[in-house]
Amino acid sequence: RVMYHEAIKNDADMVRSAFYVNDGKKNYLVNRLPEWDNSLERISTIENFLAKHSLTSMCLINKRLITDNEIKFPTDMKMGEDTVFVAKALVAAKKAIYIDRPTFVYNRAPTFVESTTKSFGEKEISDQLLMWPRLQEIFLRVGINYYKTRLHVNLRYVLSTLIQYNKFD
């Protein structure tokens, strides 16, 4: 509800926020941007979200933005499809805002079925290699170089995840 009310109040196509990650023992606040400025120009907003906020799907997106721009999840990817989807929506949005209030809880508690983010092998690496040039293409539409702005963060994530959750396939 909070995100919806902020979207209406600010006439925003997308609302992003911080969220909690729950590991089964504790909640960790992540993706917080305490010094965010919602009065930034559109391109600066996109660039700041890309540089300072993850492109996880923890956001509210106006359905009309998705349908009018024919934004779809890539079906050829198992990992990173949400990032590509959110990037397309962010670039298409006339206005995206941030609220400094956690609005989601992402549960990472241990389960019997491993999530994609806890199992990393050939398919997951292939998906990353598909995702990066797609993100570059999406952000270049508004003059932002994904490789310069964010690729280093994704590379660090892939390397650490590969070390921790390698399937050795």
DSSP file with accessible surface (Angstrom, degrees, kcal/mol):
  #  RESIDUE AA STRUCTURE BP1 BP2  ACC     N-H-->O    O-->H-N    N-H-->O    O-->H-N    TCO  KAPPA ALPHA  PHI   PSI    X-CA   Y-CA   Z-CA
    1    1 A R     >        0   0  239      0, 0.0     4,-2.8     0, 0.0     5,-0.2   0.000 360.0 360.0 360.0 -39.9    0.0    0.0    0.0
    2    2 A V  H  >  +     0   0   39      1,-0.2     4,-2.3     2,-0.2     5,-0.2   0.934 360.0  45.5 -59.2 -47.3    2.8    2.4    0.9
    3    3 A M  H  > S+     0   0   14      1,-0.2     4,-2.5     2,-0.2    -1,-0.2   0.906 112.4  51.7 -64.3 -41.0    4.4    2.1   -2.6
    4    4 A Y  H  > S+     0   0  136      2,-0.2     4,-2.5     1,-0.2    -2,-0.2   0.937 110.4  47.8 -60.9 -47.3    1.0    2.5   -4.3
    5    5 A H  H  X S+     0   0  111     -4,-2.8     4,-2.8     1,-0.2    -1,-0.2   0.893 112.6  49.4 -63.3 -37.8    0.1    5.6   -2.4
    6    6 A E  H  X S+     0   0   45     -4,-2.3     4,-2.3    -5,-0.2    -1,-0.2   0.885 109.4  52.4 -67.5 -38.2    3.6    7.1   -3.1
    7    7 A A  H  X>S+     0   0   14     -4,-2.5     5,-2.2     2,-0.2     4,-0.6   0.937 113.9  42.8 -62.0 -45.2    3.1    6.3   -6.8
    8    8 A I  H ><5S+     0   0  106     -4,-2.5     3,-0.9     3,-0.2    -2,-0.2   0.951 115.0  49.3 -65.4 -48.7   -0.2    8.1   -6.9
    9    9 A K  H 3<5S+     0   0  148     -4,-2.8    -1,-0.2     1,-0.2    -2,-0.2   0.863 122.0  33.8 -59.8 -37.4    1.0   11.0   -4.8
   10   10 A N  H 3<5S-     0   0   42     -4,-2.3    -1,-0.2    -5,-0.2    -2,-0.2   0.338 103.1-123.8-102.7   4.5    4.1   11.5   -7.0
   11   11 A D  T <<5 +     0   0  136     -3,-0.9     2,-0.4    -4,-0.6    -3,-0.2   0.927  55.3 165.5  50.6  49.1    2.6   10.4  -10.4
   12   12 A A      < -     0   0    6     -5,-2.2    -1,-0.2    -6,-0.2    84,-0.2  -0.772  43.1-156.7-102.2 141.6    5.4    7.9  -10.6
   13   13 A D  S    S+     0   0   27     82,-2.3    49,-2.9    -2,-0.4     2,-0.3   0.697  86.6  27.1 -80.8 -25.3    5.5    4.9  -13.0
   14   14 A M  E     -Ab  61  96A   0     81,-1.4    83,-2.4    47,-0.2     2,-0.4  -0.999  62.4-166.4-142.5 138.8    7.9    3.0  -10.7
   15   15 A V  E     -Ab  60  97A   0     45,-2.5    45,-2.6    -2,-0.3     2,-0.3  -0.996  12.1-175.2-125.8 127.1    8.5    3.1   -6.9
   16   16 A R  E     +Ab  59  98A   0     81,-2.7    83,-2.3    -2,-0.4     2,-0.3  -0.838   8.0 166.5-117.4 158.3   11.6    1.5   -5.4
   17   17 A S  E     - b   0  99A   0     41,-0.8    83,-0.2    -2,-0.3     2,-0.1  -0.945  38.9 -83.4-155.9 174.4   12.6    1.1   -1.8
   18   18 A A        -     0   0    0     81,-0.7    85,-1.8    -2,-0.3    86,-0.4  -0.328  46.5-167.2 -73.7 167.2   14.8   -0.7    0.6
   19   19 A F  E     -C   30   0B  12     11,-2.1    11,-3.0    83,-0.3     2,-0.4  -0.971  19.2-109.6-152.4 166.4   13.9   -4.2    1.8
   20   20 A Y  E     -Cd  29 105B  82     84,-2.9    86,-3.5    -2,-0.3     2,-0.5  -0.808  16.7-151.5 -98.4 143.1   14.8   -6.8    4.3
   21   21 A V  E     -Cd  28 106B  15      7,-2.5     7,-2.6    -2,-0.4     2,-0.6  -0.971  12.7-158.6-108.1 125.5   16.6  -10.0    3.7
   22   22 A N  E     -Cd  27 107B  37     84,-3.0    86,-4.3    -2,-0.5    87,-0.3  -0.928  13.6-176.4-107.6 119.8   15.6  -12.7    6.1
   23   23 A D        -     0   0   49      3,-1.8     4,-0.1    -2,-0.6    -1,-0.1   0.253  61.6 -92.7 -96.9  12.7   18.1  -15.6    6.5
   24   24 A G  S    S+     0   0   48      2,-0.3     3,-0.1    85,-0.2    -2,-0.1   0.215 122.7  49.0  96.1 -14.7   16.0  -17.6    8.9
   25   25 A K  S    S+     0   0  194      1,-0.4     2,-0.3     0, 0.0    -3,-0.1   0.633 116.7   7.9-121.2 -35.0   17.6  -16.0   11.9
   26   26 A K        -     0   0  123     -5,-0.0    -3,-1.8     2,-0.0     2,-0.4  -0.993  62.9-119.1-152.1 152.8   17.6  -12.3   11.3
   27   27 A N  E     -C   22   0B  74     -2,-0.3     2,-0.5    -5,-0.2    -5,-0.2  -0.849  26.4-161.6 -94.3 133.2   16.3   -9.5    9.0
   28   28 A Y  E     -C   21   0B 101     -7,-2.6    -7,-2.5    -2,-0.4     2,-0.4  -0.968  15.7-132.9-116.0 126.8   19.0   -7.4    7.3
   29   29 A L  E     +C   20   0B  78     -2,-0.5     2,-0.3    -9,-0.2    -9,-0.2  -0.663  36.5 171.6 -78.8 126.1   18.1   -4.1    5.8
   30   30 A V  E     +C   19   0B  50    -11,-3.0   -11,-2.1    -2,-0.4    -2,-0.0  -0.880  47.0  31.3-133.0 163.9   19.5   -3.7    2.3
   31   31 A N  S    S+     0   0   34     -2,-0.3     2,-0.4     1,-0.2    -1,-0.1   0.756  73.0 160.5  63.1  30.0   19.3   -1.4   -0.7
   32   32 A R        -     0   0  124     -3,-0.1    -1,-0.2   -13,-0.1    68,-0.1  -0.656  23.9-173.9 -85.9 135.7   18.8    1.7    1.5
   33   33 A L    >   +     0   0   17     -2,-0.4     3,-1.8     1,-0.1    -1,-0.1  -0.699   7.9 173.5-125.8  76.6   19.5    5.1   -0.1
   34   34 A P  T 3  S+     0   0   75      0, 0.0    -1,-0.1     0, 0.0    66,-0.1   0.747  78.6  47.4 -63.3 -22.1   19.1    7.6    2.8
   35   35 A E  T 3  S+     0   0  189      2,-0.1     2,-0.0     0, 0.0    -2,-0.0   0.097  81.2 143.1-106.3  24.4   20.3   10.6    0.8
   36   36 A W    <   -     0   0   39     -3,-1.8     2,-0.5     1,-0.1    64,-0.1  -0.300  38.2-152.0 -66.0 146.6   18.1   10.0   -2.2
   37   37 A D    >   -     0   0   76      1,-0.1     3,-1.3     8,-0.0    -1,-0.1  -0.940   9.3-168.6-124.0 107.6   16.7   13.0   -4.0
   38   38 A N  T 3  S+     0   0   58     -2,-0.5    -1,-0.1     1,-0.3    58,-0.1   0.486  81.9  72.2 -74.5  -0.7   13.4   12.4   -5.8
   39   39 A S  T 3  S+     0   0   90      2,-0.0    -1,-0.3     6,-0.0     3,-0.1   0.405  70.4 121.3 -94.4   5.0   13.7   15.7   -7.6
   40   40 A L  S <  S-     0   0   58     -3,-1.3     5,-0.0     1,-0.1     0, 0.0  -0.265  73.9 -97.3 -62.4 152.6   16.5   14.5   -9.9
   41   41 A E     >  -     0   0  155      1,-0.1     4,-2.5     4,-0.0     5,-0.2  -0.289  41.9-100.7 -64.9 158.9   16.0   14.7  -13.6
   42   42 A R  H  > S+     0   0   94      1,-0.2     4,-2.4     2,-0.2     5,-0.2   0.889 120.4  45.1 -52.8 -50.5   14.9   11.4  -15.3
   43   43 A I  H  > S+     0   0   64      1,-0.2     4,-2.7     2,-0.2    -1,-0.2   0.919 113.5  50.5 -66.4 -39.6   18.3   10.4  -16.7
   44   44 A S  H  > S+     0   0   47      2,-0.2     4,-2.6     1,-0.2    -1,-0.2   0.891 109.5  52.2 -63.6 -37.8   20.1   11.2  -13.4
   45   45 A T  H  X S+     0   0    8     -4,-2.5     4,-2.6     2,-0.2     5,-0.2   0.949 111.1  46.3 -62.3 -47.9   17.5    9.1  -11.5
   46   46 A I  H  X S+     0   0    3     -4,-2.4     4,-2.6     1,-0.2    -2,-0.2   0.941 114.0  48.2 -60.1 -47.8   18.0    6.1  -13.8
   47   47 A E  H  X S+     0   0   84     -4,-2.7     4,-2.5     1,-0.2    -1,-0.2   0.905 112.1  49.1 -62.4 -40.2   21.8    6.5  -13.5
   48   48 A N  H  X S+     0   0   36     -4,-2.6     4,-2.8     2,-0.2     5,-0.3   0.901 110.7  49.6 -67.9 -41.1   21.6    6.8   -9.7
   49   49 A F  H  X S+     0   0    0     -4,-2.6     4,-2.0    -5,-0.2    -2,-0.2   0.940 113.3  47.8 -61.0 -44.2   19.4    3.7   -9.4
   50   50 A L  H  < S+     0   0    0     -4,-2.6    -2,-0.2    -5,-0.2    -1,-0.2   0.928 118.9  38.8 -62.4 -43.0   21.8    1.8  -11.6
   51   51 A A  H  < S+     0   0   45     -4,-2.5    -2,-0.2    -5,-0.2    -1,-0.2   0.852 130.6  23.8 -77.6 -34.3   24.9    2.9   -9.7
   52   52 A K  H  < S+     0   0  125     -4,-2.8     2,-0.4    -5,-0.2    -3,-0.2   0.479 115.5  52.0-115.9  -6.3   23.5    2.8   -6.1
   53   53 A H  S  < S-     0   0    1     -4,-2.0    -1,-0.1    -5,-0.3     2,-0.1  -0.984  79.5-113.3-135.4 142.1   20.6    0.4   -6.0
   54   54 A S        -     0   0   21     -2,-0.4    -3,-0.1     1,-0.1    -2,-0.1  -0.391  21.9-129.4 -72.1 156.9   20.3   -3.2   -7.1
   55   55 A L        +     0   0   10     -5,-0.1    31,-0.3    -2,-0.1    32,-0.2  -0.073  57.1 143.2 -97.4  34.5   17.9   -3.8  -10.0
   56   56 A T        -     0   0   37      1,-0.1    -3,-0.0     2,-0.1     0, 0.0  -0.231  67.6-104.4 -65.1 166.9   16.1   -6.6   -8.1
   57   57 A S  S    S+     0   0   55      1,-0.1     2,-2.3   -41,-0.0    -1,-0.1   0.265  82.4 121.5 -82.8  16.0   12.4   -6.8   -8.7
   58   58 A M        +     0   0   24    -41,-0.1   -41,-0.8     2,-0.0     2,-0.3  -0.485  55.1  88.3 -78.7  74.9   11.6   -5.3   -5.3
   59   59 A C  E    S-A   16   0A  18     -2,-2.3     2,-0.5   -43,-0.2   -43,-0.2  -0.980  76.4-111.4-159.0 167.9    9.6   -2.4   -6.7
   60   60 A L  E     -A   15   0A  62    -45,-2.6   -45,-2.5    -2,-0.3     2,-0.4  -0.949  32.8-171.9-109.3 127.6    6.1   -1.4   -7.8
   61   61 A I  E     -A   14   0A  30     -2,-0.5   -47,-0.2   -47,-0.2     2,-0.2  -0.979  29.2-112.7-123.4 132.9    5.7   -0.8  -11.5
   62   62 A N    >>  -     0   0   50    -49,-2.9     4,-1.4    -2,-0.4     3,-0.6  -0.420  21.2-138.4 -62.4 127.4    2.6    0.7  -13.2
   63   63 A K  H 3> S+     0   0  160      1,-0.2     4,-2.8     2,-0.2     5,-0.2   0.867 102.5  59.2 -57.7 -37.8    0.9   -2.0  -15.3
   64   64 A R  H 3> S+     0   0  153      1,-0.2     4,-3.0     2,-0.2     5,-0.3   0.881 101.3  54.7 -60.7 -37.8    0.3    0.5  -18.1
   65   65 A L  H <> S+     0   0   11     -3,-0.6     4,-1.4     2,-0.2    -1,-0.2   0.923 111.2  45.7 -60.3 -43.2    4.0    1.1  -18.3
   66   66 A I  H  <>S+     0   0   41     -4,-1.4     5,-2.4     2,-0.2     4,-0.3   0.943 118.7  39.8 -66.8 -47.7    4.6   -2.6  -18.8
   67   67 A T  H ><5S+     0   0   76     -4,-2.8     3,-1.0     1,-0.2    -2,-0.2   0.925 114.5  51.3 -72.3 -42.5    1.7   -3.2  -21.3
   68   68 A D  H 3<5S+     0   0  114     -4,-3.0    -1,-0.2     1,-0.3    -2,-0.2   0.829 119.2  37.7 -63.1 -32.1    2.3    0.1  -23.3
   69   69 A N  T 3<5S-     0   0   82     -4,-1.4    -1,-0.3    -5,-0.3    -2,-0.2   0.330 106.0-127.2-101.1   4.8    6.0   -0.7  -23.7
   70   70 A E  T < 5 +     0   0  152     -3,-1.0     2,-0.5    -4,-0.3    -3,-0.2   0.881  40.8 179.7  50.2  47.6    5.5   -4.5  -24.2
   71   71 A I      < +     0   0   12     -5,-2.4     2,-0.3    -6,-0.2    -1,-0.2  -0.677   2.7 174.3 -83.1 126.0    7.9   -5.3  -21.4
   72   72 A K        -     0   0  135     -2,-0.5    16,-0.1    -5,-0.0     3,-0.0  -0.940  36.4-104.3-132.1 153.2    8.3   -9.0  -20.9
   73   73 A F        -     0   0   92     -2,-0.3     2,-0.3     1,-0.1     9,-0.1  -0.572  44.5-110.1 -69.8 136.4   10.5  -11.3  -18.8
   74   74 A P    >   -     0   0   17      0, 0.0     3,-0.6     0, 0.0    -1,-0.1  -0.546  27.0-161.2 -67.0 125.6   13.2  -13.0  -20.9
   75   75 A T  T 3  S+     0   0  143     -2,-0.3    -2,-0.0     1,-0.2     6,-0.0   0.552  81.7  68.3 -87.9  -6.6   12.1  -16.6  -21.0
   76   76 A D  T 3  S+     0   0   73      5,-0.0     2,-0.4    51,-0.0    -1,-0.2   0.405  91.5  74.9 -91.2   3.9   15.6  -17.9  -22.0
   77   77 A M    <   -     0   0   14     -3,-0.6     3,-0.1     1,-0.1    47,-0.1  -0.929  48.2-176.5-120.7 141.6   17.1  -17.0  -18.7
   78   78 A K  S    S+     0   0   91     -2,-0.4     2,-0.4     1,-0.3    -1,-0.1   0.673  83.5  36.1-100.0 -26.7   16.8  -18.7  -15.3
   79   79 A M  S    S+     0   0   12     44,-0.2    -1,-0.3     1,-0.1    52,-0.1  -0.992 119.1  19.4-131.6 131.7   18.8  -16.0  -13.4
   80   80 A G  S  > S+     0   0    7     -2,-0.4     4,-2.0    -3,-0.1     5,-0.2   0.349  80.4 117.3  95.2  -5.6   18.9  -12.3  -14.1
   81   81 A E  H  > S+     0   0   50      1,-0.2     4,-2.3     2,-0.2     5,-0.1   0.881  76.8  52.3 -63.5 -34.2   15.5  -12.2  -16.0
   82   82 A D  H  > S+     0   0   41      2,-0.2     4,-2.8     1,-0.2     5,-0.2   0.893 106.9  53.1 -68.6 -35.6   14.1  -10.0  -13.3
   83   83 A T  H  > S+     0   0   24      2,-0.2     4,-2.5     1,-0.2    -2,-0.2   0.925 110.1  46.6 -64.7 -44.2   17.0   -7.6  -13.6
   84   84 A V  H  X S+     0   0    1     -4,-2.0     4,-2.3     2,-0.2    -2,-0.2   0.928 113.3  50.2 -63.7 -43.1   16.5   -7.2  -17.4
   85   85 A F  H  X S+     0   0   23     -4,-2.3     4,-2.1     1,-0.2    -2,-0.2   0.942 112.6  45.3 -60.0 -49.6   12.8   -6.7  -16.8
   86   86 A V  H  X S+     0   0    1     -4,-2.8     4,-3.0   -31,-0.3     5,-0.2   0.893 110.6  54.6 -64.2 -38.5   13.3   -4.0  -14.2
   87   87 A A  H  X S+     0   0    0     -4,-2.5     4,-2.5    -5,-0.2     5,-0.2   0.931 108.4  48.6 -61.7 -44.3   15.9   -2.3  -16.3
   88   88 A K  H  X S+     0   0   64     -4,-2.3     4,-1.9     1,-0.2    -1,-0.2   0.916 114.1  46.4 -61.0 -43.4   13.5   -2.1  -19.3
   89   89 A A  H  X S+     0   0    0     -4,-2.1     4,-1.8     2,-0.2    -2,-0.2   0.914 111.2  51.7 -66.1 -42.1   10.8   -0.7  -17.0
   90   90 A L  H  < S+     0   0    1     -4,-3.0    -2,-0.2     1,-0.2    -1,-0.2   0.928 112.0  45.9 -61.5 -44.4   13.2    1.8  -15.4
   91   91 A V  H  < S+     0   0   11     -4,-2.5    -1,-0.2     1,-0.2    -2,-0.2   0.865 115.3  47.5 -68.7 -32.8   14.3    3.1  -18.8
   92   92 A A  H  < S+     0   0   29     -4,-1.9    -1,-0.2    -5,-0.2    -2,-0.2   0.743  90.2 103.9 -79.1 -22.3   10.7    3.3  -20.0
   93   93 A A     <  -     0   0    1     -4,-1.8     3,-0.2     1,-0.2   -81,-0.0  -0.354  59.0-155.5 -66.5 135.1    9.4    5.1  -16.9
   94   94 A K  S    S+     0   0  176      1,-0.3     2,-0.4    -2,-0.1    -1,-0.2   0.841  87.5  15.2 -73.3 -33.9    8.7    8.8  -17.2
   95   95 A K        +     0   0   82    -50,-0.0   -82,-2.3     2,-0.0   -81,-1.4  -0.969  64.9 178.9-146.1 127.4    9.2    9.0  -13.4
   96   96 A A  E     -b   14   0A  10     -2,-0.4     2,-0.3   -83,-0.2   -81,-0.2  -0.983  13.2-173.8-124.1 136.8   10.7    6.6  -10.9
   97   97 A I  E     -b   15   0A   0    -83,-2.4   -81,-2.7    -2,-0.4     2,-0.4  -0.849  16.5-138.7-128.2 165.9   11.0    7.4   -7.2
   98   98 A Y  E     -b   16   0A   6     -2,-0.3     2,-0.4   -83,-0.2   -81,-0.2  -0.965   9.0-158.4-122.1 139.0   12.6    5.9   -4.1
   99   99 A I  E     -b   17   0A  16    -83,-2.3     2,-2.0    -2,-0.4   -81,-0.7  -0.974  20.0-133.8-116.8 135.1   11.0    5.8   -0.7
  100  100 A D  S    S+     0   0   70     -2,-0.4   -83,-0.1   -83,-0.2   -68,-0.1  -0.454  76.0  93.6 -86.0  63.8   13.2    5.4    2.3
  101  101 A R  S    S-     0   0  139     -2,-2.0   -83,-0.2   -83,-0.1    -2,-0.2  -0.929  80.0-114.6-153.5 126.2   11.1    2.7    4.0
  102  102 A P        +     0   0   41      0, 0.0   -83,-0.3     0, 0.0     3,-0.1  -0.453  35.6 171.5 -65.8 132.3   11.6   -1.1    3.6
  103  103 A T        +     0   0   43    -85,-1.8     2,-0.3    -2,-0.1   -84,-0.2   0.404  54.6  47.3-122.7  -2.8    8.6   -2.5    1.8
  104  104 A F        -     0   0   74    -86,-0.4   -84,-2.9   -46,-0.1     2,-0.5  -0.960  57.8-148.1-136.8 157.4    9.5   -6.2    1.2
  105  105 A V  E     -d   20   0B  75     -2,-0.3     2,-0.7   -86,-0.2   -84,-0.2  -0.995  13.8-157.8-124.4 118.8   11.0   -9.1    3.0
  106  106 A Y  E     -d   21   0B  70    -86,-3.5   -84,-3.0    -2,-0.5     2,-0.6  -0.890  15.3-143.2 -96.2 114.5   13.1  -11.4    0.8
  107  107 A N  E     +d   22   0B 109     -2,-0.7   -84,-0.2   -86,-0.2   -86,-0.1  -0.729  31.6 164.6 -86.4 118.4   13.3  -14.8    2.5
  108  108 A R        +     0   0  108    -86,-4.3   -85,-0.2    -2,-0.6    -1,-0.1   0.025  28.0 142.9-112.5  19.3   16.6  -16.6    2.2
  109  109 A A        -     0   0   36    -87,-0.3   -85,-0.2     1,-0.1   -86,-0.1  -0.288  64.0 -88.5 -61.7 146.6   15.9  -19.1    4.9
  110  110 A P        +     0   0  108      0, 0.0     2,-0.3     0, 0.0    -1,-0.1  -0.298  55.5 174.2 -58.5 137.3   17.2  -22.6    4.3
  111  111 A T        -     0   0  104     -3,-0.1     4,-0.1     2,-0.1    -3,-0.0  -0.858  45.6-108.4-135.1 173.6   14.8  -24.8    2.4
  112  112 A F  S    S+     0   0  219     -2,-0.3     2,-0.5     1,-0.1    -1,-0.0   0.775 106.6  61.6 -74.5 -27.1   14.8  -28.3    0.9
  113  113 A V  S    S-     0   0  115     -3,-0.0     2,-0.2     0, 0.0    -2,-0.1  -0.899  88.4-130.0-103.9 124.3   14.8  -26.8   -2.6
  114  114 A E        -     0   0  133     -2,-0.5     2,-0.1     1,-0.1     5,-0.1  -0.506  20.0-130.2 -73.6 136.8   17.8  -24.7   -3.5
  115  115 A S    >   -     0   0   50     -2,-0.2     3,-1.7     1,-0.1     4,-0.1  -0.398  25.9-106.6 -78.3 163.9   17.1  -21.3   -5.0
  116  116 A T  G >  S+     0   0   44      1,-0.3     3,-1.2     2,-0.2    -1,-0.1   0.856 120.6  57.7 -58.1 -34.6   18.8  -20.1   -8.1
  117  117 A T  G 3  S+     0   0   35      1,-0.3    -1,-0.3     3,-0.1     3,-0.1   0.575 106.0  49.8 -77.0  -7.0   20.9  -17.7   -6.1
  118  118 A K  G <  S+     0   0   60     -3,-1.7     2,-0.3     1,-0.2    -1,-0.3   0.168 107.1  56.7-114.1  16.2   22.3  -20.6   -3.9
  119  119 A S    <   -     0   0   15     -3,-1.2     2,-0.5    -4,-0.1    -1,-0.2  -0.916  67.1-178.7-146.8 115.0   23.3  -22.9   -6.7
  120  120 A F  B     +e  166   0C   0     45,-2.7    47,-2.6    -2,-0.3    48,-0.4  -0.965  20.7 118.2-130.3 120.7   25.7  -21.6   -9.3
  121  121 A G  S  > S-     0   0    1     -2,-0.5     4,-2.4    45,-0.2     5,-0.2  -0.665  73.2 -40.2-150.8-150.7   27.0  -23.4  -12.4
  122  122 A E  H  > S+     0   0  125      1,-0.2     4,-2.6     2,-0.2     5,-0.2   0.891 129.0  47.9 -58.6 -46.1   27.2  -23.3  -16.1
  123  123 A K  H  > S+     0   0   81      1,-0.2     4,-2.5     2,-0.2    -1,-0.2   0.923 112.4  49.0 -64.2 -42.5   23.6  -22.2  -16.7
  124  124 A E  H  > S+     0   0    0      2,-0.2     4,-1.9     1,-0.2    -1,-0.2   0.902 112.5  47.7 -67.0 -38.7   23.8  -19.4  -14.2
  125  125 A I  H  X S+     0   0   56     -4,-2.4     4,-2.3     2,-0.2    -2,-0.2   0.927 110.9  52.2 -66.1 -42.4   27.1  -18.1  -15.7
  126  126 A S  H  X S+     0   0   52     -4,-2.6     4,-1.6    -5,-0.2    -2,-0.2   0.903 107.8  52.3 -58.9 -41.4   25.5  -18.3  -19.2
  127  127 A D  H  X S+     0   0    0     -4,-2.5     4,-2.6     2,-0.2    -1,-0.2   0.890 107.8  50.8 -63.5 -39.5   22.6  -16.3  -18.0
  128  128 A Q  H  X S+     0   0    6     -4,-1.9     4,-2.4     1,-0.2    -1,-0.2   0.921 108.8  51.8 -62.8 -40.8   24.9  -13.6  -16.6
  129  129 A L  H  < S+     0   0  102     -4,-2.3    -1,-0.2     1,-0.2    -2,-0.2   0.785 113.0  45.5 -68.7 -26.2   26.7  -13.5  -20.0
  130  130 A L  H  X S+     0   0   61     -4,-1.6     4,-1.2    -5,-0.2    -1,-0.2   0.857 112.7  52.0 -75.9 -39.8   23.3  -13.0  -21.7
  131  131 A M  H  X S+     0   0    2     -4,-2.6     4,-2.7     1,-0.2     5,-0.2   0.907  99.7  60.0 -66.9 -46.0   22.2  -10.4  -19.1
  132  132 A W  H  X S+     0   0   30     -4,-2.4     4,-2.4     1,-0.2    -1,-0.2   0.920 107.9  41.6 -58.4 -50.1   25.2   -8.0  -19.3
  133  133 A P  H  > S+     0   0   61      0, 0.0     4,-2.5     0, 0.0    -1,-0.2   0.876 114.0  54.7 -67.1 -28.8   25.0   -7.1  -23.0
  134  134 A R  H  X S+     0   0   68     -4,-1.2     4,-2.5     2,-0.2    -2,-0.2   0.925 109.6  46.6 -65.8 -43.4   21.2   -6.8  -22.7
  135  135 A L  H  X S+     0   0    1     -4,-2.7     4,-2.7     2,-0.2     5,-0.3   0.905 110.7  52.9 -64.6 -40.0   21.6   -4.4  -19.9
  136  136 A Q  H  X S+     0   0   23     -4,-2.4     4,-2.3    -5,-0.2    10,-0.2   0.948 111.2  46.5 -59.2 -46.5   24.2   -2.4  -21.8
  137  137 A E  H  X S+     0   0  120     -4,-2.5     4,-0.9     1,-0.2    -2,-0.2   0.913 113.0  49.6 -62.6 -44.0   21.8   -2.2  -24.8
  138  138 A I  H >< S+     0   0    4     -4,-2.5     3,-0.7     1,-0.2     4,-0.3   0.947 115.3  41.7 -61.5 -49.0   18.9   -1.1  -22.6
  139  139 A F  H ><>S+     0   0    0     -4,-2.7     5,-2.4     1,-0.2     3,-1.6   0.817 104.2  64.8 -75.5 -26.8   20.8    1.6  -20.7
  140  140 A L  H ><5S+     0   0   86     -4,-2.3     3,-1.9    -5,-0.3    -1,-0.2   0.787  86.7  74.0 -64.9 -22.3   22.5    2.9  -23.8
  141  141 A R  T <<5S+     0   0  147     -4,-0.9    -1,-0.3    -3,-0.7    -2,-0.2   0.771 106.9  34.5 -59.1 -26.2   19.0    3.9  -25.1
  142  142 A V  T < 5S-     0   0   27     -3,-1.6    -1,-0.3    -4,-0.3    -2,-0.2   0.122 126.4 -99.1-114.6  17.0   19.2    6.8  -22.5
  143  143 A G  T < 5S+     0   0   67     -3,-1.9     2,-0.5     1,-0.2    -3,-0.2   0.678  79.6 132.3  80.6  19.0   23.0    7.4  -22.9
  144  144 A I      < -     0   0    2     -5,-2.4     2,-0.9    -8,-0.1    -1,-0.2  -0.906  51.2-140.4-109.0 129.9   24.1    5.4  -19.8
  145  145 A N     >  -     0   0   52     -2,-0.5     4,-2.1     1,-0.2     5,-0.2  -0.767  13.1-170.5 -90.5 103.7   26.9    2.9  -20.0
  146  146 A Y  H  >>S+     0   0    1     -2,-0.9     4,-3.2   -10,-0.2     5,-1.6   0.894  84.5  58.6 -58.5 -42.0   26.0   -0.1  -17.9
  147  147 A Y  H  45S+     0   0   94      1,-0.2     5,-0.5     3,-0.2     4,-0.2   0.908 113.0  37.9 -58.4 -42.5   29.5   -1.6  -18.2
  148  148 A K  H  45S+     0   0  171     -3,-0.1    -1,-0.2     1,-0.1    -2,-0.2   0.845 123.2  41.9 -75.9 -34.0   31.1    1.5  -16.7
  149  149 A T  H  <5S-     0   0   26     -4,-2.1    -2,-0.2     1,-0.1    -3,-0.2   0.869 134.7  -3.5 -85.8 -36.6   28.4    2.1  -14.1
  150  150 A R  T >X5S+     0   0   35     -4,-3.2     4,-1.6    -5,-0.2     3,-1.2   0.602  96.2  94.9-137.2 -16.5   27.5   -1.3  -12.7
  151  151 A L  H 3><S+     0   0   32     -5,-1.6     4,-2.8     1,-0.3     5,-0.2   0.876  84.8  60.4 -56.0 -38.1   29.3   -4.3  -14.4
  152  152 A H  H 3> S+     0   0   99     -5,-0.5     4,-2.0     1,-0.2    -1,-0.3   0.869 104.1  50.8 -58.6 -34.5   32.0   -4.3  -11.7
  153  153 A V  H <> S+     0   0   35     -3,-1.2     4,-2.2     2,-0.2    -1,-0.2   0.932 111.5  46.9 -68.1 -44.6   29.3   -5.0   -9.0
  154  154 A N  H  X S+     0   0   26     -4,-1.6     4,-2.7     2,-0.2    -2,-0.2   0.882 110.3  52.6 -65.8 -37.8   27.8   -7.8  -11.0
  155  155 A L  H  X S+     0   0   73     -4,-2.8     4,-2.6     2,-0.2     5,-0.2   0.927 109.3  49.1 -63.5 -42.8   31.3   -9.4  -11.6
  156  156 A R  H  X S+     0   0  151     -4,-2.0     4,-2.5    -5,-0.2     5,-0.2   0.919 111.9  49.7 -61.9 -42.1   32.0   -9.3   -7.9
  157  157 A Y  H  X S+     0   0   74     -4,-2.2     4,-2.7     2,-0.2     5,-0.3   0.937 111.2  48.5 -61.6 -47.4   28.7  -10.9   -7.2
  158  158 A V  H  X S+     0   0   13     -4,-2.7     4,-2.8     2,-0.2     5,-0.2   0.936 112.9  47.5 -61.7 -45.1   29.3  -13.7   -9.8
  159  159 A L  H  X S+     0   0  105     -4,-2.6     4,-2.2     2,-0.2    -1,-0.2   0.935 114.8  44.7 -64.4 -44.6   32.7  -14.5   -8.5
  160  160 A S  H  X S+     0   0   60     -4,-2.5     4,-2.4    -5,-0.2    -1,-0.2   0.912 115.9  47.2 -68.2 -38.4   31.7  -14.6   -4.9
  161  161 A T  H  X S+     0   0    8     -4,-2.7     4,-3.4    -5,-0.2    -2,-0.2   0.904 110.5  52.6 -68.5 -39.1   28.6  -16.7   -5.7
  162  162 A L  H  X S+     0   0   41     -4,-2.8     4,-0.9    -5,-0.3    -2,-0.2   0.919 111.7  46.3 -62.9 -41.1   30.6  -19.0   -7.8
  163  163 A I  H  < S+     0   0  146     -4,-2.2     3,-0.3    -5,-0.2    -2,-0.2   0.936 120.6  38.4 -65.9 -43.5   33.1  -19.6   -5.0
  164  164 A Q  H  < S+     0   0  132     -4,-2.4    -2,-0.2     1,-0.2    -3,-0.2   0.877 131.8  21.6 -78.8 -37.7   30.4  -20.1   -2.4
  165  165 A Y  H  < S+     0   0   66     -4,-3.4   -45,-2.7    -5,-0.2    -1,-0.2   0.046  78.0 157.7-124.0  27.5   27.8  -22.1   -4.4
  166  166 A N  B  <  -e  120   0C  52     -4,-0.9   -45,-0.2    -3,-0.3    -4,-0.1  -0.287  27.7-163.8 -60.6 130.4   29.7  -23.7   -7.3
  167  167 A K        -     0   0   82    -47,-2.6   -46,-0.2     2,-0.1    -1,-0.2   0.496  30.4-134.9 -88.5  -7.8   28.0  -26.8   -8.8
  168  168 A F              0   0  173    -48,-0.4   -47,-0.1     1,-0.2    -2,-0.1   0.859 360.0 360.0  55.4  40.2   31.2  -27.7  -10.5
  169  169 A D              0   0  107      0, 0.0    -1,-0.2     0, 0.0    -2,-0.1  -0.653 360.0 360.0-106.6 360.0   29.4  -28.5  -13.8
